[in-house]
Amino acid sequence: MKSCLYILLSLTVITFGGCRSETNSATYKADVIIYGGTSSAVTAAVQVARMGKSVIIVSPDVHLGGLSSSGLGFTDTGNKAVIGGLAREFYQILYQHYMKPESWNWQKQSEYGNKGQGNPAIDGELRTMWIFEPHSAEDAFEQMIKQNNITVLRNEWLDRETGVVKNNGTIASMKTLSGKIFKGKFFIDATYEGDLMASAGVSYHTGREAGTVYNEEWNGVQTGDLEYKHHDFENINVSPYVIPGDSSSGVLPRISTADPGKRGDGDTRIQAYCFRTCLTKNDINRVPFTRPAGYDSTQYELLLRVYAAGWRGTFNKFDVIPNLKTDVNNHGPFSFDNIGMNYDYPEANYERRKEIINEHITYQKGLLFFIANDPRVPADVRDEMFKWGYSKDEFPDNGNWPYNIYVREARRMTGEYIMTENDVLGKREVPHSIGMGSYNLDSHNAQRYIKPDGFVENEGDVELPTKQPYRIDLGSILPKKDECRNLLVSVCVSSSHIAFGSIRMEPVFMILGQSAGTVASMALEKKKSIYDLSYDEIMTKLIADGQILK
């Protein structure tokens, strides 16, 4: 209640006419301002509120939770034993939901089974539910927001050009495109893109560093026949040319003719994006695939050649979630990842990002329609896809399409401590743990190119297991002290490309959000800079609140 009263008393309304950036002007004040609508934003805000400080979430999204509530229900958990604190609380809320018979409206719980990734989806001992429907996840996040009286302003987009005001190395305020101004003592960037961080003048990197930069084996370009490479052409020789074998006939769509680079080279390419679609074969709840605007069947010619070579892995990542639904992910040489079509997304303005997102929607909706309807698709594949459709009860205000594109990687801060594969693989001791990760080094493909032998190949996929859980350093959420002293970054953390391939999992973002909220709140309590706090004090508080640090 203190948090809400503080915000109400601090609200000053000013009326302007004219453009959108001036028609809804108001000034909001809180101890901590969080920009973003992700799962990390929610846990950061809950932690701040529970520590008795005022907090506002400024969310560009209407629906909270990021990918966790936008289709990624088959959680990439890694070792579940290192997921504690508010992240575990989120999965426990889902457990309570799925213990209710009325939550199983399309099937019985007993019919769902209990298969997860090495551990059960429904963990009765820990009272956690690791696999879930999108709308159930969103409801869980909203429950956390409501229980902690957190103010959320939605559909508020940072003015990235002039919206961030800094005084003496600290953020004084941020303004959104609607004209609202937010003043806080501390700010947390919990977006997938790192827009607040970038607008505040904090150093960051996009693309892949060369392997030599941080003495890494798996960073940079990954051309060649590599042990931990997947989702390529799996020894299938497929011609990239319009007339197979004839380079003078032109190149099929979605294949780059650029030099892919040598193994270990740095470049500006980033992991492919996709939407994690929630599909079903349940006729009562199924919405058939339809031809999207801008549909062009020639975009999928390469897939026809993959099928002709005998590949049949289209449905291998239709991962089952409750109520006869799936979380669909990319799989194989030509799938739902829109390889090479997102390179300018991290730095793009909002209009250009919208264009990129719409192109991804057309590609992915078109691919589903193509497989289900084009007579050139092998009958066994076509007939199976025709049985599937969108889940009618998911994303009902968005045409049953996920709210968020899967931004697997955008900007990555260059902060006080840079996490690398040497930390993730246990080759270096992480001194100041604020949480743990455990998932594979998991980077999706970044390009599709033509090999010297004249066949097509995908590049960039690395799936290297971690030997054991690893610590994530406090410095990875802190900008360099001389760049911004009152900002924490809980998603676009300070990390190399390949290390981020493991860190980028939703449970980890929740963990880091809670830790960022803890650090900001402790700095307020002790009237200190976030850089002057004792790590021992931070560690003690994190452990007391359920975080697992080692």
Secondary structure, DSSP 8 states (H G I E B T S, - for coil): -HHHHHHHHH-EE----SSHHHHT-EEEEEEEEEE--BHHHHHHHHHHHHTT--EEEEES-SSTBGGGGTT--B---SSGGG--HHHHHHHHHHHHHHTSGGG-SSS-HHHH----SSS-SEETTTTEE-B--HHHHHHHHHHHHHHTT-EEEES--B-TTT-EEEETTEEEEEEBTTS-EEEEEEEEE--SS-HHHHHTT--EE-SB--TTTTT-SSSS---S--TT--SS-TT-----EEETTEEEEEE-TT---S----TT--BS-----B--EEEE--GGGEEE----TT--GGGGHHHHHHHHTT---TTTTEEEETTTEEEE---SSSSSS-TTS-TTTTT--HHHHHHHHHHHHHHHHHHHHHHHH-TTS-HHHHHHHHT-EEETTSSGGGTTS-SS-B-----EE--SS-B-HHHHTTSS--SSEEEEE-S-EEE---EEEE-TTS-EEEE--EEE--SS-EEEEGGGGS--TTT-SSEEESSS-SB-HHHHHHHTSHHHHHHHHHHHHHHHHHHHHHT--TTTS-HHHHHHHHHHTT----
